[in-house]
Amino acid sequence: MARRIRSILVDNTLGKIFTNTDVVTTSDSSKLIAGTKLLTTTVGAAYQVTAFVIRNLGGGSGIPFASQGLIINATVTMFSAPIGQAVKVDIKVGSTYATSSVVSTLTLSAGTTSSSTSLSINIQAGQFVFLDITQVGNIRPGSGLAVKLNYYTG
């Protein structure tokens, strides 16, 4: 008969609870069951040609943060690369789109299809993140734009 191991680790210094481990050295995000979690959200215009400036990409009310969060990384990808100028995307934060402010600008250089940027953007509980395309390729705009945000919340 196989031995069944049950374990849980409560790390008071980090404010997290892990399962299937009883030592700090093996505590990673795959075992995290409570506390701050790493999440991913992707917003995009998957099959559209990105030929013009787009305000509030994805429409709606943006990406909501019910609790405080921290955006740590953003990746901009396109199916076909822009030619001429880079594609630029503003990250805006606020309680509404109209009152949001630009906190960072992401750039996908002309001729490339992917760009990743490390960030440190604090988001307060109740705020939203909005994405605006502010510049597109001027010879060939490119298509299939997506912006992926990695962030902690909880």
N, C-alpha and C positions, 0 to 999 in steps of 0.2 A: 504494500500500500504506500503510495506516494505521500510524502509529508507536505502539508499545506502551510504556507507561511503567510501570516497576516501581519502587516506593519503599517505604521503611520508615524510621521514626524511632524511635530509642531515647532516651527522655527520662530520664536518670539522676536528675535532681532530683525527679521525680515517681514514679519507679519504674514507668514504663509503656512499652509498646511500641505504636506506631500503624502502620497500613498505609495505602497510597494517599496518602501525604503525606511531604514531606521538610522541612517547615517547621513550627515550633511554632504559629504563628498559625492554621493550618488543622487542628490536632490537636483533635478533639472526641470525644465518647463513641461516635459512629457509626463511628469509625475505630479504636477501641481494640481490640487483640487480646490483650493480656496486661497484667496488673496489676489495679488496683482497678476493679471494674465496678459500674455502677448497675443494680440489679435491682429487680423489683417482685413482690410477693406479695399476693394478694387472698384474704381469708377471709370467709365470710358465711353467711347463712341466706337464700338468694336468694328463695324463694317463700313463706317462712313469715311469719306474723304475729309480730312481736316484742313479745309481750304479757307477758313475764316475764323475770326475771333469768336469764342463761345463763352458767354458769361454763365456761371453756375452750371458747370459741366455735370450732367446727370439729372439736372433739374431738381425739383422737390425742395425739401428743407435742408439739404446738406447731410453731413454725417453727424448724427447726434452723439453727445457724450453725457450720459446720465450721471456719471461720476467723474472725478478728476482723472486726466490722462496725460500721457507723454508720447508724442510722435517721435520715433527714433530713426525711421528710414522711409524714403520714398523712392519708388522705381517708376520711371516713365518708359513705356515701350510703344512701338508702332510696328504694324505688319509690314508696311513699306516706308522706307526712310524719306524724310523731307530733303529736298535739294534746294540750295540757295541760302536760305536762312535757317537758323535753329527754330525748334518749337519751344515755346516758353509757357509754363503753367504756374500761375500764382496760387499759393495756399493762403486762404483767408480764414480768419477765426472771428466769431462773434455770436451774439444771441439771435440775430437775424441776418439775412444776406445784405440788406440795405445798410446795416450798421457794422458789418464785418470789416476787419482791417487786414491788409496783406502782411503776413509774417515771414514768408519765404517765397522764393521763386525757383522753380525747377527748370532745367534746360536740357533738351535733347538736341545735341549738335547735328547740323546738316550732314547727311550721309550715314547716320547711325540709326540703329533700331532699338537701342536700350541704353538707359542711363540710370544709375543708382546713386542716391545722395544720402549721407548720414545727417540726421537732424536732431535737434533737442528743442521741441516745441511743446510747452506746457499748455494744456487745455483745462479750463475750469469746468466744474460740473454745471450742466445746463447750457453749455455753449455748443456750437456747431462748427464743422469744418466745411468750407466751400472751395471749389476748384474752378479757376478761370483760365481758359486758353487765351493768352495775350499776344502771342506771335506765332505765325505759321511759316512754313517754307514758301519762298516767293517764286521759285522756278517750277518746282513740283511740291505740293503741300504734304504728301504722305497720307497714309490711311491707317485705320485700325488703332487709334490711340487708346491707351489705358494707363491709368495712374493707380499704383498700388501703395497703400500706406500701411506701415507696420507700427503698432502703438501698444502701450501698456495702459490698462485701465482697471479700476477696481479698488 
